[in-house]
Amino acid sequence: MDEVIDVRIARIHPDAQLPAQGSNLAAGFDLHSVERVDVKKGTTEMLPTGLVLAIPPGWEGQVRCRSGLGKKGLILPNGIGTIDADYRGELMVLAHWIGEGSSFTIEKGERIGQLLFKRVPNIRFVEVEISELDSTERGDGGFGSTGRF
């Protein structure tokens, strides 16, 4: 667990803040908005961070909602956003307002999300006939087949 990965990062906005952990054991790095943005009810906005990353091959970045904003009703419409190792655009955080009131204002400098890093395994798909797949207790019941009904 002592592995350190170098993630090169560039500021493309003068007010951009580097991602930082809120505590020594925090899993994620806080991301900050470089603009004031109003997110209207039922709409999705892209919140700019003013940062561009170079994630090393074999890794991905994950953008997650901050629980405090989620509790208020500001959520990420895609759950977790993935940043691929070859992406070089500005790091943006998608925000969707489902809370009380007609809009929610993100202030400039406000923490808007968390950035985590995860390994991406090398995967090779091996095509076989369906009869060659291992059987399971669930079987081929399909979507929802383990539910209570």
Backbone as numpy.savetxt, mean C-alpha at the origin, in Angstrom:
# Nx Ny Nz CAx CAy CAz Cx Cy Cz
17.02 -11.69 10.61 16.20 -10.49 10.61 17.05 -9.23 10.61
18.34 -9.39 10.58 19.21 -8.22 10.59 19.54 -7.72 9.19
18.93 -8.31 8.16 19.21 -7.90 6.80 18.78 -6.45 6.59
19.64 -5.68 5.97 19.32 -4.29 5.64 19.29 -4.18 4.13
18.21 -3.62 3.60 18.15 -3.38 2.16 18.26 -1.88 1.92
18.97 -1.52 0.89 19.09 -0.11 0.51 18.00 0.21 -0.50
17.17 1.18 -0.18 16.15 1.67 -1.09 16.53 3.10 -1.44
16.93 3.29 -2.68 17.30 4.64 -3.12 16.03 5.48 -3.24
16.12 6.73 -2.82 14.95 7.60 -2.79 15.36 9.00 -3.20
14.49 9.67 -3.96 14.75 11.03 -4.39 13.55 11.90 -4.06
13.82 13.12 -3.64 12.75 14.10 -3.41 12.55 14.88 -4.70
11.31 14.93 -5.18 11.01 15.71 -6.37 10.14 16.92 -6.03
9.96 17.15 -4.76 9.21 18.31 -4.26 9.98 18.87 -3.08
10.11 20.18 -2.98 10.91 20.75 -1.89 10.41 20.44 -0.48
9.11 20.15 -0.35 8.54 19.86 0.97 8.43 18.37 1.27
8.95 17.52 0.40 8.86 16.08 0.61 9.62 15.67 1.86
9.01 14.77 2.63 9.64 14.23 3.84 9.99 12.77 3.59
11.18 12.38 4.00 11.58 10.99 3.86 10.70 10.11 4.75
10.36 8.91 4.31 9.58 8.00 5.15 10.34 7.71 6.45
9.61 7.65 7.55 10.24 7.40 8.85 9.35 6.51 9.69
9.98 5.64 10.48 9.23 4.78 11.41 8.78 5.61 12.60
7.55 5.34 13.05 7.02 6.05 14.20 7.63 5.59 15.51
8.18 4.37 15.51 8.86 3.83 16.69 9.89 2.81 16.20
10.77 2.38 17.09 11.83 1.44 16.70 11.29 0.11 16.18
10.14 -0.32 16.64 9.59 -1.60 16.23 8.44 -1.48 15.22
8.19 -0.28 14.73 7.13 -0.09 13.75 7.47 -0.85 12.47
6.48 -1.53 11.90 6.69 -2.28 10.67 6.74 -1.36 9.46
5.99 -0.27 9.50 5.87 0.62 8.35 6.58 1.94 8.56
6.74 2.64 7.44 7.37 3.95 7.41 6.29 4.96 7.02
6.11 6.00 7.81 5.06 6.98 7.55 5.35 7.78 6.29
4.29 7.99 5.51 4.35 8.81 4.30 3.55 10.09 4.55
4.04 11.19 4.00 3.43 12.51 4.22 2.99 13.13 2.90
1.90 13.88 2.95 1.41 14.58 1.77 2.20 15.88 1.58
2.49 16.22 0.33 3.17 17.49 0.06 2.17 18.56 -0.37
0.88 18.22 -0.38 -0.16 19.18 -0.77 -1.35 19.05 0.15
-2.13 20.13 0.23 -3.42 20.10 0.89 -4.41 19.58 -0.15
-5.16 18.54 0.21 -6.09 17.93 -0.75 -7.43 17.68 -0.06
-8.51 18.09 -0.73 -9.86 17.78 -0.25 -10.33 16.52 -0.96
-10.71 15.52 -0.18 -11.25 14.28 -0.74 -12.75 14.32 -0.51
-13.48 14.45 -1.60 -14.94 14.55 -1.51 -15.57 13.18 -1.31
-16.71 13.17 -0.66 -17.46 11.93 -0.36 -17.61 11.07 -1.61
-17.24 9.80 -1.48 -17.40 8.86 -2.56 -16.40 9.01 -3.70
-15.39 9.85 -3.52 -14.39 10.03 -4.58 -13.03 9.52 -4.11
-12.17 9.29 -5.08 -10.81 8.85 -4.80 -9.84 9.90 -5.32
-8.90 10.27 -4.50 -7.87 11.25 -4.88 -6.50 10.59 -4.76
-5.56 11.08 -5.55 -4.17 10.64 -5.45 -3.42 11.68 -4.63
-2.91 11.26 -3.50 -2.20 12.17 -2.61 -0.70 12.08 -2.89
-0.07 13.18 -3.29 1.34 13.15 -3.66 2.27 13.17 -2.44
3.35 12.41 -2.53 4.36 12.41 -1.46 5.60 13.19 -1.84
5.77 13.47 -3.13 6.98 14.16 -3.58 8.21 13.28 -3.59
8.01 11.95 -3.58 9.12 11.00 -3.50 9.09 10.03 -4.68
10.28 9.63 -5.12 10.45 8.58 -6.12 11.40 7.56 -5.52
11.04 6.27 -5.62 11.83 5.19 -5.02 12.45 4.31 -6.09
13.54 3.67 -5.75 14.12 2.59 -6.56 14.21 1.38 -5.64
13.17 0.56 -5.67 13.10 -0.63 -4.83 13.97 -1.71 -5.47
14.82 -2.38 -4.70 15.69 -3.40 -5.28 14.91 -4.58 -5.87
15.44 -5.21 -6.91 14.81 -6.41 -7.46 14.62 -7.46 -6.35
13.52 -8.19 -6.43 13.23 -9.20 -5.42 12.43 -8.65 -4.24
12.09 -7.37 -4.31 11.32 -6.72 -3.24 10.15 -5.97 -3.86
9.14 -5.70 -3.04 8.03 -4.83 -3.42 7.77 -3.87 -2.29
7.25 -2.71 -2.62 6.76 -1.78 -1.61 5.26 -1.96 -1.47
4.76 -1.83 -0.26 3.32 -1.91 -0.02 2.88 -0.62 0.67
1.91 0.05 0.08 1.34 1.25 0.69 0.06 0.85 1.40
0.01 1.14 2.68 -1.15 0.77 3.49 -1.75 2.00 4.15
-3.00 1.87 4.51 -3.73 2.93 5.18 -3.19 3.12 6.60
-3.23 4.33 7.08 -2.96 4.58 8.49 -4.25 4.30 9.25
-4.16 3.56 10.33 -5.37 3.15 11.04 -6.16 4.35 11.57
-5.49 5.41 11.97 -6.19 6.60 12.47 -7.05 7.25 11.41
-6.56 7.30 10.17 -7.36 7.85 9.08 -8.46 6.89 8.68
-8.16 5.60 8.68 -9.18 4.61 8.35 -10.34 4.65 9.33
-10.03 4.86 10.59 -11.08 4.94 11.62 -12.01 6.12 11.36
-11.47 7.20 10.79 -12.29 8.38 10.48 -13.11 8.19 9.21
-12.67 7.27 8.32 -13.40 7.03 7.08 -12.59 7.30 5.82
-11.29 7.56 5.96 -10.43 7.74 4.79 -9.69 6.43 4.57
-10.05 5.75 3.48 -9.51 4.42 3.23 -8.76 4.38 1.90
-7.98 3.33 1.70 -7.34 3.07 0.42 -8.30 2.21 -0.38
-8.75 2.67 -1.56 -9.75 1.91 -2.31 -9.25 0.56 -2.79
-7.95 0.39 -2.90 -7.40 -0.89 -3.36 -6.84 -1.71 -2.21
-7.15 -1.35 -0.99 -6.66 -2.09 0.18 -5.19 -1.85 0.42
-4.36 -2.54 -0.29 -2.91 -2.35 -0.21 -2.42 -2.03 -1.61
-1.68 -0.95 -1.74 -1.11 -0.59 -3.03 0.27 -1.22 -3.18
0.55 -1.78 -4.35 1.84 -2.42 -4.60 2.72 -1.50 -5.44
3.97 -1.35 -5.02 4.96 -0.62 -5.80 5.97 -1.65 -6.29
6.01 -1.84 -7.60 6.94 -2.80 -8.19 8.35 -2.24 -8.20
9.33 -3.15 -8.24 10.74 -2.75 -8.22 11.12 -1.92 -9.43
10.39 -2.02 -10.53 10.75 -1.23 -11.72 9.94 0.05 -11.87
9.10 0.41 -10.89 8.31 1.64 -10.95 9.18 2.82 -10.55
9.17 3.90 -11.36 9.97 5.08 -11.04 9.16 6.37 -11.05
7.84 6.26 -10.98 7.01 7.45 -10.89 6.92 7.93 -9.45
6.25 9.06 -9.27 6.07 9.59 -7.92 5.24 8.62 -7.09
5.63 8.43 -5.86 4.88 7.62 -4.92 3.63 8.39 -4.51
2.48 7.83 -4.84 1.20 8.46 -4.52 0.42 7.52 -3.60
-0.43 8.09 -2.79 -1.30 7.31 -1.92 -2.74 7.58 -2.36
-3.45 6.52 -2.75 -4.86 6.67 -3.11 -5.68 6.81 -1.83
-6.62 7.74 -1.84 -7.47 7.96 -0.67 -8.92 8.08 -1.12
-9.81 7.39 -0.43 -11.24 7.38 -0.74 -12.00 7.73 0.54
-12.91 8.71 0.46 -13.62 9.18 1.64 -14.99 8.52 1.75
-15.20 7.76 2.85 -16.49 7.12 3.11 -17.06 7.56 4.46
-16.39 8.49 5.12 -16.78 8.90 6.47 -17.91 9.90 6.49
-18.15 10.46 7.66 -19.20 11.46 7.86 -18.80 12.77 7.19
-19.78 13.48 6.70 -19.53 14.78 6.07 -19.28 14.64 4.58
-19.30 15.77 3.89 -19.20 15.77 2.44 -17.77 15.65 1.93
-16.80 15.89 2.81 -15.40 15.77 2.37 -14.48 15.66 3.58
-13.24 15.32 3.29 -12.20 15.24 4.32 -10.97 15.93 3.75
-10.37 16.80 4.56 -9.21 17.55 4.09 -7.93 16.95 4.64
-7.03 16.63 3.72 -5.67 16.22 4.08 -4.83 17.49 4.07
-4.19 17.77 5.16 -3.36 18.97 5.24 -1.95 18.67 4.71
-1.31 19.67 4.17 0.07 19.54 3.71 0.94 19.10 4.90
1.75 18.07 4.70 2.62 17.56 5.75 2.00 16.46 6.59
0.70 16.22 6.42 0.00 15.20 7.21 0.45 13.79 6.81
0.49 12.90 7.80 0.79 11.50 7.51 -0.40 10.87 6.81
-0.15 10.25 5.65 -1.26 9.78 4.81 -1.24 8.28 4.56
-0.19 7.61 4.96 -0.11 6.18 4.72 1.16 5.62 5.32
1.31 4.32 5.18 2.52 3.63 5.64 3.11 2.85 4.48
4.43 2.80 4.45 5.15 2.07 3.43 5.86 0.89 4.08
5.58 -0.31 3.58 6.24 -1.52 4.05 6.94 -2.19 2.88
7.92 -3.03 3.18 8.65 -3.74 2.13 8.55 -5.23 2.38
8.31 -5.98 1.32 8.18 -7.43 1.40 8.98 -8.07 0.28
9.53 -9.25 0.58 10.22 -10.03 -0.45 9.23 -10.55 -1.47
9.68 -10.66 -2.70 8.88 -11.24 -3.77 9.59 -12.52 -4.19
8.97 -13.66 -3.96 9.62 -14.93 -4.31 9.66 -15.13 -5.82
10.62 -15.91 -6.27 10.63 -16.32 -7.68 9.59 -17.42 -7.84
8.66 -17.20 -8.75 7.56 -18.13 -8.95 7.63 -18.67 -10.37
7.38 -19.95 -10.51 7.29 -20.57 -11.83 6.00 -21.37 -11.84
5.11 -21.06 -12.77 3.88 -21.82 -12.91 4.15 -23.06 -13.75
3.69 -24.20 -13.26 3.86 -25.46 -13.95 2.46 -25.95 -14.33
2.14 -25.90 -15.62 0.81 -26.29 -16.05 0.66 -27.80 -16.07
-0.46 -28.27 -15.48 -0.75 -29.71 -15.41 -2.22 -29.91 -15.75
-2.63 -31.16 -15.89 -4.04 -31.49 -16.06 -4.71 -31.37 -14.69
-5.99 -31.06 -14.67 -6.70 -30.86 -13.40 -6.63 -32.11 -12.52
-6.58 -33.28 -13.12 -6.51 -34.53 -12.35 -5.17 -34.66 -11.61
-4.18 -33.89 -12.00 -2.87 -33.95 -11.36 -2.76 -33.05 -10.13
-3.78 -32.24 -9.87 -3.75 -31.36 -8.70 -4.07 -32.18 -7.45
-3.43 -31.84 -6.35 -3.70 -32.51 -5.09 -5.14 -32.24 -4.66
-5.81 -33.24 -4.11 -7.15 -33.01 -3.60 -7.03 -32.46 -2.18
-8.06 -31.72 -1.75 -8.08 -31.13 -0.42 -9.42 -31.42 0.23
-9.50 -31.17 1.52 -10.76 -31.35 2.25 -11.85 -30.47 1.65
-11.48 -29.26 1.22 -12.44 -28.32 0.63 -12.87 -28.78 -0.76
-11.95 -29.36 -1.49 -12.28 -29.85 -2.82 -12.54 -28.74 -3.82
-13.46 -28.99 -4.74 -13.73 -28.01 -5.79 -15.03 -27.26 -5.54
-15.36 -27.06 -4.27 -16.60 -26.38 -3.90 -16.72 -24.96 -4.43
-15.62 -24.32 -4.70 -15.65 -22.98 -5.28 -15.80 -21.88 -4.26
-15.99 -20.68 -4.77 -16.07 -19.48 -3.96 -17.19 -19.59 -2.93
-16.86 -19.30 -1.67 -17.85 -19.34 -0.60 -18.20 -20.72 -0.08
-17.52 -21.74 -0.57 -17.88 -23.11 -0.19 -17.52 -23.48 1.24
-16.70 -22.68 1.89 -16.37 -23.00 3.29 -17.19 -22.15 4.25
-18.16 -21.39 3.72 -19.01 -20.56 4.55 -19.98 -21.38 5.36
-20.81 -20.73 6.14 -21.71 -21.43 7.05 -22.98 -21.95 6.38
-23.24 -21.55 5.16 -24.45 -22.00 4.49 -24.07 -23.13 3.59
